[in-house]
């Protein structure tokens, strides 16, 4: 089994990555800004929306790394930095303008990255595992 590997160099590419990471779970401790390297990294527990349930387990998750390069600053909105074990549910990733990307989480939480240019990579790590739960969102 080959894991998912995607790169984003423009907003359209980032939309594809956003769809792939929708409903990923990430611990606060697994979000890191490496200022000297100008990288922001999230280690995710990603729901595999692309998996074919007729071939594989009904639903599955995998560990993934989401990496942003050329990051010049990171701003947090309601991220509980003092609670490193707190789990966040990633809902979407969007390029707001040429110089920023926002990671939107459930409960109104967000991380905004200031970037020199968009250079993002998503890669699965390890083997997927079955899960009985498929994320669902209420329809208004």
Buried (B, 14 or more C-beta within 10 A) or exposed (E): EEBBEBBBEEBEBBBEBBEBBBBBBBBBEBBEBEEEEBBBBBBBBBBBBEBEEEEEBEBBBBBBBBBBBBBEBBEBEEBEEEEEEBEBBBBBBEBEEEBBBBBBBEEEBBBBBEBEEBBBBBBBEEEBEEBEEEBEEEEE
